Amino acid sequence: MKVPFLDLPARHRKLRNELREAFDEVLESGEFAGGSFVDRFEQEFAEFCGVSHAVGVASGTDALWLGLMAAGVGPGDEVITVPMTFVATVEAILRTGATPKFVDVLDSDCTMDPDALASAIGPRTAAIVPVHLFGRLAQMSEILQIAERHGLPVIEDAAQAHGAEDSGRRAGGFHFAAGFSFYPGKNLGALGDAGAVTTRDAESAERIRRIRNHGQRRKYEHAEVGWNCRMDGIQAAVLSRKLRHLERDNQRRRVIAGWYETCLSDLPDLRLVTQPCGSAHVHHLQVIRVPERERLLAGMKEQGIECGIHYPVPVHLQEAYAFLGVPAGSFPVAEQCAREVMSLPMYPELSRAQTEAVGEALRGVLLEPVSH
Ligand SMILES: *Cc1c(COP(=O)(O)O)cnc(C)c1O
């Protein structure tokens, strides 16, 4: 059985009528850049996250940058984050003029190690950016305690965690602000690029709205130097429709993660990174750790099952970030994760039969004797 890594056409086939309705509304209104569709989606998304403000922007990368800007982060500051993430987390920090300071992750779920965070805080630390990696919330209660003790703002990278919740709080609503991505493959995906910043601070929301639109207060009245990173009306209208399905989709992802757990839990040399853990996980990706990743990837490909790697190289070891001068071996847990992680197909449209086919294929390749 062939199983694609992601099946966006299948997802949009189900939603075709709703999406056409959204297109028609936007075409009739002419509100293409910002406008009432964006306003409406912002309200709906803020409500979904249980936070007072959401501001629609052009991408998740912009959202993180603006969240940091609103927290007052700038040149001379240090921002603590993890190297086991997508590079955008670090790009956003650098874009403010601040310096990223990495701390290692936990072996159990590859999110920020709170002890490492506590010992990395110094006089120049201006903010903390934990990443809710693969759809699982970072260790927020410990991270928030440390942040509060030092009076530091936390900006969540929630690009993979729309709807993940713990003790009545949802991703995006834990502290000062959060950046969300609506890149097509995310749990809530647009039909192109889009993102949102959530924040509990009204003044910051206003400032972010200004910066995303050329720093404009009123037409041709520019209060500060801004940028153009507005959300498209068409993306907002699409996202409003898709948001209605998000909770059910996340629930379905949890069911699929449960099937995977049943198929895979007794396999030697295989660890589930994205283990079901109730509502704190929205299973953006299904990630396992295996020592013999290359052989496994090749074996799965042979059987028509597409897998991925998130992420093969931690950010501090990427060529572009060599200038930070962080040598290999600095973050042994993250570096080991990057060598062993492998992502299996995971999306709400995946059937039980497909999930089991992935599990069986994996079992076959793992247990087959290695030929020399
Ligand atoms: C997708 C992603 C981003 C960036 O979002 P874009 O919308 O692609 O700019 C940032 N951080 C993480 C962890 C992501 O997965």
Ligand as a Chemical Component Dictionary entry (heavy atoms), coordinates in Angstrom:
data_LIG
# 
_chem_comp.id                   LIG 
_chem_comp.type                 NON-POLYMER 
_chem_comp.pdbx_formal_charge   0 
_chem_comp.three_letter_code    LIG 
# 
loop_
_chem_comp_atom.comp_id 
_chem_comp_atom.atom_id 
_chem_comp_atom.alt_atom_id 
_chem_comp_atom.type_symbol 
_chem_comp_atom.charge 
_chem_comp_atom.model_Cartn_x 
_chem_comp_atom.model_Cartn_y 
_chem_comp_atom.model_Cartn_z 
_chem_comp_atom.pdbx_ordinal 
LIG C1 C1 C 0 6.470 26.195 10.358 1  
LIG C2 C2 C 0 7.276 26.658 11.492 2  
LIG C3 C3 C 0 7.679 27.996 11.631 3  
LIG C4 C4 C 0 7.565 29.019 10.540 4  
LIG O1 O1 O 0 6.314 29.243 10.022 5  
LIG P1 P1 P 0 6.147 29.807 8.534  6  
LIG O2 O2 O 0 4.673 30.066 8.447  7  
LIG O3 O3 O 0 6.599 28.744 7.589  8  
LIG O4 O4 O 0 6.931 31.054 8.409  9  
LIG C5 C5 C 0 8.323 28.374 12.799 10 
LIG N1 N1 N 0 8.599 27.483 13.771 11 
LIG C6 C6 C 0 8.258 26.186 13.668 12 
LIG C7 C7 C 0 8.580 25.261 14.794 13 
LIG C8 C8 C 0 7.604 25.718 12.515 14 
LIG O5 O5 O 0 7.287 24.438 12.423 15 
# 
loop_
_chem_comp_bond.comp_id 
_chem_comp_bond.atom_id_1 
_chem_comp_bond.atom_id_2 
_chem_comp_bond.value_order 
_chem_comp_bond.pdbx_ordinal 
LIG C1 C2 SING 1  
LIG C2 C3 SING 2  
LIG C2 C8 DOUB 3  
LIG C3 C4 SING 4  
LIG C3 C5 DOUB 5  
LIG C4 O1 SING 6  
LIG O1 P1 SING 7  
LIG P1 O2 DOUB 8  
LIG P1 O3 SING 9  
LIG P1 O4 SING 10 
LIG C5 N1 SING 11 
LIG N1 C6 DOUB 12 
LIG C6 C7 SING 13 
LIG C6 C8 SING 14 
LIG C8 O5 SING 15 
# 
